[in-house]
Amino acid sequence: MTNPLLSNHGLRDEIREYWSDRAATFDDDPGHRIAEGAEMAAWEALFRRHLGAAEGRQLLDLASGTGEIARLGRGLGFAVTGLDWSEPMLARARAKVPEATFLQSDAERPLVADGSMDVIVTRHLVWTLVDPAAAFAAWHRALVPGGRLLLVDGDFVSRGWLARLLARLTPAPAGRNWERHLSILSRVHFAQGARAEAVAELLAEAGFTEITIDTDLRAIHAAQARALGWKKSLLRRSEHRYAISATAGPRRAGVQPQGR
């Protein structure tokens, strides 16, 4: 007989548990922790390029993890609220950025009031979304009209010739966490890779306008190169990585804000 508790254990629960189990060592991986100096400066430049001056605006950091984007946002002068579904991640974020507010919430269905945020930022979240169309609609509702969205992500599935060559020179990942990663990846919306154009199309359908795809992340990659090592640095540069910025257009006629 099927255990009803197990049958109710869905993909979103698996995703939350996967990141919770990785919380203790998450900042140890280059590319997760934003190093002070050149890397932080490169991230700050990206934020200014797409979001403008902070000026105390309300920034929602979705899938905040250990709080690196929240730390960056606070340093620039945003008022930051971070959401994450993993309590172990949130514990580290609260200790790291006590000036920010952190709440436990599913990033696809953020528990914030409609029209309460000036800016939403995500980093490496979109590729994990189960239902991006619904998530983007929820993010649109959370922003004030004219509010800004910045997401930084990539296609980590498709491999060009350089990536395939590097894979032959690098030991394949192994272990339970890698198996869990592959299992989750096979079932999310972007299982074949989150291409920027496909993400932009869904953002437009959700009501976002002024959508810009920015693939010039060279300054960030260059700053990370020493910590990553030459193989992983080359791999990162060969991948389809991007930032997408967009503006929340007016709410469509007949669509009422959903209460939370």
C-alpha positions in Angstrom: 0.0 0.0 0.0 1.3 3.5 -0.9 2.2 5.6 2.1 0.0 8.8 1.8 2.8 10.9 3.3 5.2 9.7 0.6 2.7 10.2 -2.2 2.2 13.8 -1.2 6.0 14.4 -1.4 6.4 16.3 -4.6 9.1 17.8 -6.8 9.1 21.1 -4.9 9.7 19.3 -1.6 12.6 17.5 -3.2 14.1 20.8 -4.4 13.7 22.4 -0.9 15.4 19.4 0.7 18.2 19.3 -1.9 19.2 22.9 -1.2 18.7 22.5 2.6 21.2 19.7 2.5 23.7 21.8 0.6 23.4 24.9 2.8 26.3 24.1 5.1 28.9 24.0 2.3 27.2 26.3 -0.3 29.5 29.2 0.2 32.5 27.0 -0.3 31.9 26.7 -4.0 33.4 29.5 -6.2 30.6 31.2 -8.1 28.2 31.0 -5.1 30.1 33.2 -2.7 30.8 36.6 -4.2 34.4 37.4 -3.4 35.3 40.9 -2.2 37.2 43.0 -4.6 37.0 42.5 -8.4 34.1 40.1 -8.3 31.9 42.2 -6.0 32.7 45.2 -8.2 31.7 43.3 -11.3 28.4 42.3 -9.7 27.8 45.9 -8.6 28.4 47.1 -12.1 25.8 44.6 -13.5 23.2 45.8 -10.9 23.8 49.5 -11.7 23.6 48.8 -15.5 20.2 47.2 -15.2 18.6 48.6 -12.1 20.1 52.1 -11.7 20.8 53.7 -8.4 19.4 51.9 -5.3 18.1 55.0 -3.5 16.5 52.9 -0.7 14.2 51.0 -3.1 12.6 47.8 -1.9 14.4 44.8 -3.4 13.1 41.3 -3.3 15.8 38.6 -3.4 14.2 35.4 -4.5 15.7 32.1 -3.6 18.1 34.1 -1.4 20.2 31.1 -0.4 22.9 32.1 2.0 22.3 35.7 1.3 24.9 36.7 -1.2 22.6 38.8 -3.4 21.0 40.3 -0.3 24.5 41.3 0.9 25.2 42.9 -2.5 21.9 44.7 -2.6 22.3 46.1 0.9 25.8 47.3 0.1 24.4 49.2 -2.9 21.7 50.8 -0.7 18.6 48.8 -1.4 16.1 47.8 1.4 16.3 44.0 1.0 13.8 41.3 1.7 15.1 37.8 1.0 12.9 34.7 0.4 14.0 31.1 0.5 12.2 27.9 1.0 15.1 26.3 2.9 15.4 27.2 6.6 19.1 26.1 6.8 19.9 28.5 4.0 17.9 31.3 5.7 19.7 30.8 9.0 23.0 31.5 7.2 21.6 34.4 5.4 20.2 36.0 8.5 23.6 35.7 10.2 25.4 37.1 7.2 23.1 40.1 6.5 21.3 41.1 9.7 20.2 44.3 8.1 17.9 42.5 5.6 14.6 40.8 6.3 14.5 37.0 5.5 11.3 35.0 5.2 10.6 31.4 4.4 8.6 31.2 1.1 8.5 29.4 -2.2 10.1 31.6 -4.8 7.5 30.5 -7.4 4.7 31.8 -5.1 6.3 34.6 -3.0 4.5 35.5 0.1 4.7 39.3 -0.3 1.9 41.8 -1.0 1.0 42.7 -4.5 2.8 45.9 -5.7 5.1 46.0 -2.7 8.4 45.7 -4.4 10.4 48.1 -6.6 13.0 45.5 -7.7 13.1 41.7 -7.9 16.5 39.9 -8.4 17.1 36.2 -8.9 20.4 34.3 -9.4 20.5 30.8 -10.8 16.9 30.2 -9.9 15.0 30.2 -13.2 16.6 26.8 -14.4 15.0 25.1 -11.3 11.4 26.5 -11.8 8.6 23.9 -12.0 6.1 26.4 -13.5 7.9 29.5 -14.7 4.8 31.0 -16.4 3.0 31.0 -13.0 6.2 32.2 -11.2 6.7 35.1 -13.6 3.1 36.2 -13.3 3.5 36.2 -9.5 6.7 38.2 -9.7 4.9 40.7 -12.0 2.1 41.1 -9.4 4.7 41.6 -6.6 6.3 44.6 -8.4 4.9 48.1 -8.6 4.0 49.2 -12.1 7.3 50.2 -13.7 9.3 48.0 -11.2 12.4 46.2 -12.4 13.3 42.5 -12.6 16.8 41.3 -13.0 17.5 37.6 -13.3 20.9 36.0 -13.8 20.9 32.5 -15.1 22.0 30.2 -17.8 21.6 27.0 -19.9 23.6 24.5 -17.9 22.4 21.5 -19.9 23.3 22.1 -23.5 27.0 21.6 -24.3 29.0 23.1 -27.1 32.2 21.5 -28.5 34.4 23.2 -25.9 32.3 22.0 -23.0 32.3 18.5 -24.4 36.1 18.5 -24.7 36.5 19.8 -21.1 34.1 17.2 -19.8 36.5 14.5 -21.2 39.4 16.1 -19.3 37.5 16.4 -16.0 36.3 13.6 -13.7 32.5 13.3 -13.9 30.6 14.4 -10.8 29.5 11.6 -8.6 27.7 11.0 -5.3 24.2 11.2 -3.9 23.9 14.9 -4.3 24.8 14.7 -8.0 22.2 12.0 -8.5 19.6 14.1 -6.8 20.6 17.1 -8.9 20.1 15.1 -12.2 16.8 13.7 -11.0 15.4 17.1 -10.2 16.8 18.6 -13.4 15.1 16.0 -15.5 11.7 17.0 -14.2 11.7 20.8 -14.1 10.3 23.0 -16.9 13.7 23.8 -18.4 15.0 20.2 -18.3 16.6 20.8 -21.8 18.2 24.1 -20.7 17.0 27.6 -19.9 17.7 29.5 -23.0 17.5 33.3 -22.7 15.0 33.7 -25.6 12.6 31.2 -24.1 12.8 32.9 -20.7 12.2 36.3 -22.3 9.2 35.0 -24.2 7.6 33.8 -20.9 8.4 37.1 -19.3 6.6 39.0 -22.0 3.5 36.7 -21.7 3.5 37.5 -17.9 3.3 41.3 -18.7 6.9 42.4 -18.6 8.1 44.9 -21.1 11.5 46.5 -22.1 13.1 43.0 -21.9 16.9 43.1 -22.4 19.1 40.0 -22.7 22.6 40.8 -21.6 25.3 38.1 -22.3 28.3 40.3 -21.4 29.2 38.7 -18.1 32.9 38.8 -18.9 33.9 40.9 -15.9 32.3 38.5 -13.5 33.8 35.4 -15.1 37.2 37.0 -15.2 37.0 37.9 -11.5 36.0 34.3 -10.7 38.7 32.7 -12.9 41.4 32.2 -10.3 39.2 30.5 -7.7 37.5 28.3 -10.3 40.6 27.0 -12.0 41.3 27.1 -15.7 39.0 24.1 -16.7 36.0 25.3 -14.9 36.6 28.9 -15.8 36.8 28.0 -19.5 33.6 25.9 -19.1 31.8 28.8 -17.5 32.8 31.1 -20.4 31.6 28.6 -22.9 28.1 28.2 -21.4 25.1 30.2 -22.4 25.0 32.4 -19.3 23.1 35.7 -19.3 21.3 38.4 -17.3 17.8 39.4 -18.3 16.3 42.7 -17.1 12.7 43.7 -17.6 10.1 46.3 -16.5 6.7 45.4 -15.0 4.1 46.7 -17.4 0.6 47.8 -16.2 -1.6 45.1 -14.9 -3.9 43.8 -17.7 -7.5 44.9 -17.6 -9.8 42.4 -15.9 -6.9 40.8 -14.0 -7.3 41.3 -10.3 -4.3 41.2 -7.9 -4.4 37.9 -6.0 -4.4 38.2 -2.2 -2.0 36.3 -0.1 
